[in-house]
Each structure stands twice: as structure tokens, then as C-alpha cells.
């Protein structure tokens, strides 16, 4: 029987690349998405044509009831969850902290932080030996911004990712003796469409000279790190952070 993986925000960028690589590694993959049904179906079809197993489930993971529904549908369609990739996230228009509003801050934290907590909660309920589970692995997608702070651009986004780093460390210890490993990947400047959401589609090109490797990364490079941390090759790794950031 195939292992089952859930990738939140799996319709594009790092999420889609991760879903594809996990399917190639033999997982049955659930791609969660919020709005872009066509992109999610395209990601599913890309896996199916390669002989893999994949489904797509729409849910707003910032909303508790929708997270509960997402996991319930996943249980019914694919069976027992083995791996969770918390990847869903947003950023908003570049600005300085002095121009932030409470509405924007709260929306970012709801989408980028609350969703991770809720998905981890539901995954632990299914994976933990305390609940009769057979173990599993969780990878949280944070950001190098958690270390760098993103001044003048995304201090609020960076703060949400700092919260994810703390979640990773705390949860990893909490469930370490229950068969669950929890790790974190922190991408740096990666070529994804997310930069356009912040108003600068070519942001990687502007900033790549500040990266020691002098280039941006690809979603596939991040996905490879995620796949490793979920795999049995990382069986003694938990509470750890892998920076996929070209040395920055």
C-alpha cells in the first residue's frame, strides 16, 4: 500500500513541485488548494500521466472547519496519512512596518501560522501512537525571511515564518516519542510566482547578487529537501532546519 502525503498550497510553485516528487517516490498525494482549481487539476494530471496517484481537495486551511473537512475527505479517499507538508502561505504588497494595518497582519498570521497549527493538529491525531497511529513525518515550509527579517518589504511575512520555526521546534519535541518527526525547510530566493503577489515579479533577479551562489533557487530544489526529510533516509532527524537558500 502506498504511503499517503498531504501538501497544502500544492497547486503551484514549491507545493506543486513537492507533490510531483513525492508521487514519483511512491506516495499517494493529496494536493490542497484554495482558489485555483485549474492549476490544482493540472498538477494532479501531471502526476496521473506519470502513473502516480493524486487527488485535489479545495479547502481554506486558515479556517478550522475547512481543515477538519479536508482531513476527513483525505481519510475517505486515500486512507491513513503518513506525511504532511505545510506549505500554504501568502504575502502581500511590499511595504514598511509603519504602513501595516491590523487587518493585513491578522490575515497573514491566520493563513501562514494558524493553518500550520491546525493541519499539524489533525495530522498528529492520525499519526501519533498515543491515538493508535503508526507514526509519520511533518515538514513545515518556513523561509529564510525568518532569519533575515525582510526589512522594508515583508516584516509581517517574516514574522509569520519565525512563528513556524518555533512551532517546528516545539512540536518536534512534543511528539518525538510518538513516532512523528517534525522538521522545517527554509527556502531563500526561489523562482516562484509568489513574488508577483508582493508586487515585484522579478524580485529574485534584483536580489540574487546578494546570494553567495549568485543565483535564485528552483521549486524542485526545495522539494528535494522536503522529500528527504519525509523519507526513511532522515529517520533520526527531527526538530531540524534545512536552509535551501544558496548560502544566504
C-alpha positions in Angstrom: 0.0 0.0 0.0 1.3 3.4 -0.9 2.1 6.0 1.8 -0.2 9.0 1.8 1.0 12.6 1.7 -0.9 15.9 2.0 0.6 19.0 0.5 -1.1 22.2 1.4 -0.9 25.0 -1.1 0.0 22.3 -3.6 -1.3 23.8 -6.9 1.8 25.9 -7.7 5.4 26.6 -7.1 7.1 24.7 -4.3 3.9 22.9 -3.4 3.3 21.5 -6.9 7.0 20.5 -7.3 6.8 18.7 -3.9 3.6 16.9 -4.8 5.2 15.7 -8.1 8.4 14.5 -6.4 6.5 12.7 -3.7 4.3 11.0 -6.2 7.4 9.9 -8.1 8.7 8.5 -4.8 5.6 6.3 -4.5 3.3 8.4 -2.3 -0.4 8.8 -3.0 -0.6 12.6 -2.9 -3.4 15.0 -1.9 -3.0 18.4 -3.3 -4.8 21.0 -1.3 -5.6 24.4 -2.9 -7.7 27.5 -2.1 -8.8 29.2 -5.3 -7.0 27.9 -8.4 -9.0 24.8 -9.3 -7.4 24.6 -12.8 -3.9 24.7 -11.5 -4.6 22.0 -8.9 -6.2 19.7 -11.6 -3.2 20.3 -13.8 -0.9 19.3 -11.0 -3.0 16.2 -10.4 -3.0 15.3 -14.1 0.8 15.7 -14.3 1.1 13.1 -11.6 -1.5 10.7 -13.1 0.1 10.7 -16.6 3.3 9.5 -14.9 1.5 6.6 -13.3 1.2 8.2 -9.9 -1.8 8.6 -7.6 -3.1 12.1 -6.8 -6.3 13.9 -5.8 -7.0 17.6 -5.2 -9.2 18.9 -2.4 -10.2 22.5 -2.1 -10.1 24.0 1.4 -9.1 27.2 3.1 -6.6 25.9 5.7 -6.9 29.1 7.7 -10.4 28.1 8.7 -10.7 25.4 11.3 -13.9 23.8 9.9 -12.4 23.5 6.5 -9.2 21.9 7.8 -11.4 19.3 9.6 -13.3 18.7 6.3 -10.0 18.5 4.3 -8.6 15.7 6.6 -11.9 13.9 6.7 -12.1 13.8 2.9 -8.5 12.7 2.7 -9.2 9.9 5.1 -12.1 8.7 2.9 -10.3 9.0 -0.4 -6.7 7.9 0.3 -6.6 6.4 3.7 -4.2 6.8 6.6 -2.0 9.9 6.5 1.8 9.3 6.6 3.2 12.7 5.6 2.2 16.3 5.9 3.8 19.2 4.1 2.6 22.5 5.5 3.3 24.8 2.5 0.2 27.1 2.1 1.0 30.7 2.6 0.6 34.2 1.3 2.4 37.5 1.2 1.1 40.9 0.4 2.3 44.2 -1.2 5.8 45.2 -0.2 5.8 47.9 2.4 7.5 49.2 5.6 6.2 48.2 9.0 4.9 51.7 9.6 2.4 51.2 6.8 0.9 47.9 8.0 -2.7 47.5 9.1 -4.1 45.1 11.7 -6.3 43.6 9.0 -3.3 42.7 6.9 -1.2 41.4 9.9 -4.1 39.2 11.1 -4.8 37.8 7.6 -1.1 36.9 7.2 -1.0 35.2 10.6 -4.2 33.4 10.0 -3.1 32.0 6.7 0.6 31.4 7.4 0.5 30.4 11.0 -2.9 29.3 12.2 -3.2 27.0 9.2 0.0 25.2 10.1 -1.1 24.6 13.7 -4.5 23.3 12.6 -3.0 20.9 10.0 -0.4 19.7 12.4 -3.1 19.1 15.0 -5.1 16.9 12.6 -2.0 15.1 11.4 -0.9 14.3 14.9 -4.3 12.9 15.8 -3.9 10.5 12.9 -0.2 9.7 13.2 0.6 9.6 16.9 1.0 6.3 18.7 -1.0 7.9 21.5 -4.0 7.8 19.3 -3.3 4.4 17.8 -1.4 5.8 14.8 1.6 4.3 13.1 3.8 7.4 13.1 4.6 9.8 10.3 6.5 12.9 9.3 5.7 16.5 9.0 7.7 19.2 7.1 6.9 22.8 7.6 7.9 25.2 4.9 9.2 28.4 6.6 11.5 30.9 4.9 15.0 32.4 5.1 13.0 35.6 5.9 12.5 34.2 9.4 16.3 34.7 9.9 16.7 37.8 7.9 13.5 39.8 8.8 12.7 41.1 5.3 13.1 44.8 6.3 11.4 47.4 4.1 9.4 44.7 2.3 7.8 41.9 4.4 8.5 42.2 8.1 5.0 40.8 8.8 5.6 37.8 6.5 9.0 37.2 8.1 7.4 37.2 11.5 4.9 34.5 10.4 7.7 32.3 9.3 9.5 32.9 12.6 6.4 31.5 14.3 6.7 28.4 12.1 10.2 27.9 13.2 9.1 27.9 16.8 6.2 25.6 16.0 8.5 23.2 14.4 10.9 23.0 17.4 8.2 22.8 20.0 6.1 20.2 18.2 9.1 18.0 17.3 9.9 17.5 21.0 6.2 17.1 21.9 5.7 14.1 19.6 9.2 12.7 19.2 8.4 9.6 21.3 5.1 9.1 19.5 6.5 8.1 16.1 6.3 11.5 14.5 9.2 13.5 13.1 8.8 17.3 12.5 11.3 19.2 10.5 11.4 22.5 8.6 12.7 23.7 5.3 13.6 27.4 4.9 13.7 28.5 1.2 15.6 31.6 0.2 15.1 33.4 -3.1 13.2 30.9 -5.2 11.8 31.4 -8.7 8.0 31.2 -8.0 5.0 33.3 -8.9 4.6 34.3 -5.3 6.9 37.3 -5.8 4.3 38.8 -8.1 1.8 38.7 -5.3 4.0 41.2 -3.5 4.2 43.5 -6.5 7.7 42.5 -7.8 7.7 39.5 -10.1 11.4 39.9 -10.9 12.5 40.2 -7.2 14.8 37.2 -7.4 16.7 38.9 -10.3 17.2 42.1 -8.3 18.5 40.4 -5.2 20.4 37.3 -6.4 23.7 39.1 -6.4 23.5 39.1 -2.6 23.3 35.3 -2.5 26.7 33.6 -2.2 25.8 31.2 -5.0 24.8 34.2 -7.1 21.5 32.8 -8.3 18.0 32.0 -7.2 16.8 28.6 -6.5 14.1 26.4 -8.1 11.0 24.8 -6.6 12.4 21.4 -7.4 15.5 22.1 -5.3 13.3 23.0 -2.3 11.0 20.0 -3.0 14.1 17.7 -2.9 14.9 18.8 0.6 11.3 18.3 1.7 11.3 14.8 0.2 14.5 13.9 2.0 13.1 15.0 5.4 10.0 13.0 4.9 11.9 9.9 3.8 13.3 7.0 5.8 16.7 8.3 5.0 16.0 11.0 7.6 14.7 8.6 10.2 16.9 10.1 13.0 16.3 13.7 12.1 13.6 15.8 13.9 13.4 19.4 15.1 15.9 20.3 12.4 16.0 23.1 9.8 17.4 22.9 6.3 18.1 26.2 4.6 17.7 26.0 0.9 19.0 29.5 0.3 22.2 29.4 -1.7 24.3 30.2 1.4 22.4 33.3 2.4 
